[in-house]
Amino acid sequence: MVNAFDYFNVSPSVQLDIKWRREIKFYIPYEKIDGLRAALSKTLSPDPQMVDGFYLVNSVYYDTPDWEFYAAKKAGYQKRFKVRIRTYGEKLLTEKAVLEVKNRANNFVWKNKLWGAYDELSNFVSSSNLSAKLLQSGQELQQILKVVKVRTLQPKVLVKYKREAFFSNVNPDLRVTIDTNLFASAANAAERMFASNKRDLLQQGAILEVKFSGSYPNWLEKVLRAFQPELVSFSKYVEALHYQMRTKPANLSIADQTKTQDGLLWFRHKKW
């Protein structure tokens, strides 16, 4: 049986010369969130970007016409990446957005980021057209071009959720987040995101993410053991796609829609 803490004590299978971190995800029921938050707050500090205890995250996920990124996740490839444009707050179309290529090698992740206006970044991803401002982005742009320029990328889904974030004043690489109220829509239906027929894809629970590099603190291990979250390999992109398949299959022409497993957390691991 898999021991959840084995995931905290492995080394990357490749030599990484970039800023990487380990990223581990858990599912925790809604009724345990308040206690977990209180336990984390004894040692970690709240992210100052939060307002009223959280901030809103909007992510538009891109994929190729033949669903390359979705297929890589579904197949469980250990080395893969995803492309998304992220904004924060109530509005998606803002002047401050970030294009991210999130790379993964097993449980090690690193990001290449490009900041700009949402429309500017969206145009770049869809057509590889670069504005004068983006041309000045240097090394990050070169890394992103390696992914974007050789593929035809299309916006597939939009996800929106609440995030609580905590960081360590002692270990700057340690960050813990709690994501709740996960909603999804087709990428072209952002204005209807909070329509009355939408449901929370997390079903009254939360995704807890632990992100760190270097050593893993013993106190956090004790906290997690006390609350017994469930170790998961959870993709907001994949979960959003599956929701669209079940509710509006005409919007997503994925060949194996009929094979999609219904229900929460399709990529579910064993419990503790």
Sequence and secondary structure as in RCSB ss.txt:
>XXXX:A:sequence
MVNAFDYFNVSPSVQLDIKWRREIKFYIPYEKIDGLRAALSKTLSPDPQMVDGFYLVNSVYYDTPDWEFYAAKKA
GYQKRFKVRIRTYGEKLLTEKAVLEVKNRANNFVWKNKLWGAYDELSNFVSSSNLSAKLLQSGQELQQILKVVKV
RTLQPKVLVKYKREAFFSNVNPDLRVTIDTNLFASAANAAERMFASNKRDLLQQGAILEVKFSGSYPNWLEKVLR
AFQPELVSFSKYVEALHYQMRTKPANLSIADQTKTQDGLLWFRHKKW
>XXXX:A:secstr
   GGGGGS   SS   S  EEEEEEEEEGGGHHHHHHHHHTTSEE TT BTTBEEEEEEEEE TT HHHHHHHH
T SEEEEEEEEEESS SS S EEEEEEEEETTEEEEEEEEE HHHHHHHHHH    TTGGG THHHHHHHHHHTT
S  EEEEEEEEEEEEEE SS TT EEEEEEEEEEEETT GGGTT TT   TTSSEEEEEEEESS   HHHHHHHH
HH  EEE   HHHHHHHHHHHH GGG   TTGGG   SS SSB    
